[in-house]
Amino acid sequence: MKKILIVNRKSTDNLGDIAIGTALAQLFLKKDCQVYQLEFSRFGKDIASFGQSKASPACGTETKTNKFQNILKKCKYFLARSLPKTIWFVRFGQGVLRQIRSIPKDEIDLIVIGGGQLIQSEKWNDQFAYAFRLWDWMNRHLFKTKLAVLSVGAKEAFSPYAARSFKSGLSHADFIYVRDHHSKQVLDRLSSDLDVKIMPDVAFSLCPGKERQKAGSRADKLALVGIYNYDSYCKIHSLELDRSAYYQGWKDKIEDLSTAGFKVKLFYSTGTDKLETQRFSEYLGGKHEIAAADSLSDLIELLNSADYVYSGRMHALILALVSGCQAQAFITNTKLKVFNETYLEQSPDLEALRQEIEQAIDTVLTSLSDS
């Protein structure tokens, strides 16, 4: 029995990352492997621990508490720019290292890093590059086994440090599978020496927990609308958009769906979106129910009852497709744009996608038998 170590965002409030880890584990368990799972980069709260902040101000206002938080955030940014690697290692890196005490490191046949958009860097934030470099070092010096990077996304515009770290770390990988053509182009530009292949996002391999309950009539049709975090949206687009103006766009979308005959519920798949959804619900006067989904199983069960899903979170949309829903993207970034063009503007063959995923897993496992 082969022993597989899966390394991805495991301790997180993002149910998309949880879906990725669950899918990878199921794929290898199906092949009669023994599976271990560890955190890739940092340890965060789970989604259930997020709740409405009592200090949340009304749209367009700012409290003294928020002003203090903004000052504190600026101080953190200053420190992150000054001592980023040291800060990451003290806060998270030591914990990443300590995890390996819980597994038989001398018996691991394969380390899998992925999926998710792990090949990226952001302004003042190279945490994924730090983590990738650490795992590369641990494999070369401690595990000394095969390394597969599976179903990852890559984002352009690396910092110089991240570019060096990813180029070096990926050169030591035995297999590199990215989840879309755009990610392959990013890595091809990073280094022409890398052998980069494409496989669908592993979340497509998940199956709905039970047979879908289709709407019995037009009046029964359910639309789920996932409110995307306002701060993240403004950061991505470098905007200073008033929150009430941002909310107006979501309100218009909900009114359009209601006019089309849908019953509308709000939902979320990350902790920050959960807070934003609660705040948006207050903005609407509690008119629309928030469908609670504080675990992956909750989210899948919710999607099984829906007919239409509108979200800015890629894995919420993947799970919607898997559950048989009509899915529409709130396009926030290049990742969503590529996903929309690849999967939502055409009808994907889910069975064919699952077969592609299985073939990639089989290719990797066959290499272990040959070694």
Secondary structure, 3 states (H helix, E strand, C coil): CCEEEEEECCCCCCHHHHHHHHHHHHHHHHCCCEEEEEECCCCCCCHHHCCCCCCCCCCCCCCHHHHHHHHHHHHHHHHHHHCHHHHHHHHHHHHHHHHHHHCCHHHCCEEEEEEEEEECCECCECHHHHHHHHHHHHHHHHHCCEEEEEEEEECCCCCHHHHHHHHHHHHCCCEEEECCHHHHHHHHHHCCCCCEEECCCHHHHCCCCCCCCCCCCHHHCEEEEECCCHHHHHHHHCCCCCHHHHHHHHHHHHHHHHHCCCEEEEECCCHHHHHHHHHHHHHCCCCCCECCCCCHHHHHHHHHCCCEEEECCHHHHHHHHHCCCEEEECCCCHHHHHHHHHHHCCCCCHHHHHHHHHHHHHHHHHHHHHC
